[in-house]
Structure formats: structure tokens, C-alpha cells
Amino acid sequence: MATVEDAKRRMEAALEAIRRDFATVRTGKATPALLDTVRVDAYGSKMPINQVSTVSTPESTLLVVQPFDKTLIGEIEKAIMSADLGLNPANDGNVIRVPIPPLNEERRKEYVKVLHKMAEDGRISIRHARRLVRDEIHDLIKEHEIGEDEGRRREESVEKLTHEYSDKIDDLLKKKEEEVMAI
């Protein structure tokens, strides 16, 4: 049954994905989420960094990566360097320190472009959820399982949800953009 709840669940999932994606974009502050996209060659496969180590932020400009298995320290360091995050990890044999350099203006603008692309991908996911539910509603009307008035009411509800979730993405984008551009 095509319900507004289906659409809401799908749109909420898209919004959550955007939040996770935005967390991986660097601002001037260190956050463990910066390394969420890093995959480490460990035990014969590529594993997320948080499955082979603990990532902490003892100060706002430093990440500390503590491997669970000391033999992986070189692989973790290599993975951070090759992740194209613009970070230079320092390995002391026990932990990896990752200083977070201040962002220059050009890099900030690049990150804002990345954020806009992520936000647009999120909006596309939301529109896709709307289309799926609207198609289901049209099928139900065609098969005479619901009346046209009920179908129109459901479509209006889905449309309202679409605008609501698009606005939420715009708000997240605005906040994250301000964070990135703040010096």
C-alpha cells in the first residue's frame, strides 16, 4: 500500500545519508568523522578505519588514531595519506597523529562545491522517493483500490513532505557551508 509513511521513511533515510556525508567534509576543526571514508588494507580486505582503530580528538586541530593491532599502524598511515583528504599523518610507532591544517580560501570553496553536490544528490534521493510513492498511488487509483480524491490527498501529503525534506537539506547545507567558510 502506497503510504505517506513509505515516502517519509525513504526521505528520512536520504536526510540521514546527507548528514553522514556532510560529517566527512572537513571544516577547520578536527572531528573523528573526517576519517570515516578511509579504508585500510587489513586482514586481506579493505576495512573502515574505525574497525581497526580508535579515532579521537584531544584538541580541535589534531586527530589521534590508536590502532587495535600495532602491526597495522603502517597500513593505517598509508590509507590516511592516500584518502585524498589533504592530511599528513605522523606515526610514532604506537599512535598516528593527524594534524588538521587550517583551510585556505581556495580549499574552502572546493569543499563548498562538494557540499552542494552532496546536497543535490540528497534532493535527487528525495525526489526519487516521491516518484516511487506517487507511481504506487497512481497504480492504486488505476486498480480502483483507492478513490481519486484519496489519491490526490496522498499525493498532496507526499508533495508537502518532499518540500519539507528539501528544506531540511537546504538548512543542513547552509549550516555546514557556514562552518566550512568560518575562519
C-alpha positions in Angstrom: 0.0 0.0 0.0 1.5 3.3 -1.0 1.5 5.4 2.1 2.9 8.8 3.0 4.8 6.8 5.7 6.8 5.0 2.9 7.8 8.3 1.5 8.7 9.7 4.9 10.8 6.7 5.7 12.7 6.9 2.4 13.2 10.7 2.7 14.4 10.3 6.3 17.0 7.8 5.1 18.1 10.2 2.4 18.4 13.0 5.0 20.4 10.7 7.3 22.8 9.9 4.5 23.4 13.6 3.8 24.2 14.1 7.5 26.8 11.3 7.3 28.2 12.7 4.1 28.4 16.2 5.4 30.3 14.9 8.5 33.1 13.7 6.3 33.7 17.2 4.8 36.5 19.0 6.6 36.0 22.2 8.4 38.6 24.0 10.4 38.0 21.7 13.4 39.1 18.1 13.9 36.3 15.5 14.1 36.6 11.7 14.0 34.1 11.6 11.2 36.7 13.1 8.9 38.3 9.7 8.6 35.0 7.8 8.0 35.7 7.4 4.3 39.2 6.0 4.9 39.6 2.2 4.1 42.5 0.3 5.5 44.0 -2.9 3.9 43.8 -5.2 6.9 43.4 -8.9 7.2 43.0 -9.4 3.5 40.3 -6.9 2.9 39.6 -3.1 2.9 38.1 -2.2 6.3 36.8 1.1 7.6 39.3 2.8 9.8 37.0 2.7 12.8 37.0 -1.1 12.7 40.8 -1.3 13.1 41.5 1.7 15.4 40.1 4.3 17.7 39.9 7.8 16.4 39.9 10.6 19.0 40.3 14.4 19.0 42.4 15.5 22.0 42.3 19.1 20.6 40.5 21.0 17.9 43.3 20.7 15.4 44.5 17.2 16.0 43.2 13.7 15.4 44.8 10.7 17.2 44.4 7.2 15.7 45.1 4.4 18.1 45.3 1.0 16.2 43.8 -2.0 17.9 46.6 -4.1 16.3 50.0 -2.3 16.3 51.1 -4.3 13.2 48.5 -2.3 11.1 50.0 1.1 12.0 51.8 1.4 8.7 48.7 0.4 6.7 46.5 2.8 8.6 49.0 5.7 7.9 49.2 4.8 4.2 45.4 4.7 4.0 45.0 8.2 5.6 47.6 9.6 3.1 46.0 8.0 0.1 42.5 9.0 1.1 42.9 12.4 -0.7 41.9 14.4 2.4 44.9 16.7 2.4 46.1 15.3 5.7 49.7 14.3 6.7 49.7 11.7 9.4 52.7 11.2 11.7 53.4 7.7 13.0 55.3 7.4 16.3 55.1 3.6 16.4 52.2 3.5 18.9 49.7 6.0 17.6 49.2 8.1 14.5 48.8 11.8 15.0 47.0 13.7 12.2 47.3 17.5 12.5 44.4 19.3 10.8 45.8 22.2 8.9 43.8 25.4 8.6 41.9 25.6 5.3 42.9 28.2 2.8 40.2 30.1 0.9 40.6 28.1 -2.3 40.2 24.8 -0.4 37.2 26.1 1.5 35.5 27.0 -1.8 36.2 23.5 -3.2 34.6 22.0 -0.1 31.6 24.2 -0.6 31.2 22.8 -4.1 31.5 19.3 -2.8 28.8 20.1 -0.2 26.5 21.5 -2.9 26.9 18.3 -4.9 26.1 16.2 -1.9 23.0 18.3 -1.2 21.9 17.9 -4.8 22.3 14.1 -4.5 20.2 14.2 -1.4 17.5 16.2 -3.2 17.6 13.7 -6.0 17.0 10.8 -3.5 14.1 12.7 -2.0 12.5 13.3 -5.4 13.1 9.6 -6.2 11.2 8.6 -3.1 8.4 11.0 -4.1 8.2 9.5 -7.6 8.1 5.9 -6.3 5.2 6.6 -3.9 3.3 8.7 -6.5 3.6 5.9 -9.0 2.2 3.5 -6.4 -0.6 5.9 -5.7 -1.4 6.1 -9.4 -1.4 2.3 -9.7 -3.8 2.0 -6.7 -6.2 4.6 -8.4 -6.0 2.6 -11.7 -6.8 -0.6 -9.9 -9.7 1.1 -8.1 -8.2 0.2 -4.7 -8.5 3.9 -3.6 -10.6 6.7 -5.0 -9.2 9.7 -6.9 -9.9 12.0 -4.0 -7.9 9.8 -1.6 -5.1 9.5 -4.2 -5.0 13.3 -4.6 -4.8 13.7 -0.8 -2.0 11.3 -0.6 -0.1 13.0 -3.4 -0.5 16.4 -1.7 0.9 14.9 1.5 3.8 13.4 -0.3 4.4 16.7 -2.1 4.4 18.5 1.3 6.9 16.0 2.7 9.1 16.5 -0.4 9.3 20.2 0.2 9.8 19.7 4.0 12.8 17.4 3.5 14.3 19.5 0.7 14.1 22.5 3.1 15.8 20.3 5.8 18.7 19.5 3.3 19.0 23.2 2.5 19.2 24.1 6.2 21.9 21.4 6.7 23.8 22.7 3.7 23.6 26.3 4.9 24.9 25.4 8.4 27.7 23.2 7.0 28.7 25.9 4.5 29.0 28.4 7.3 31.2 26.0 9.2 33.5 25.4 6.3 33.7 29.1 5.4 34.3 30.2 9.0 38.0 31.1 9.7 
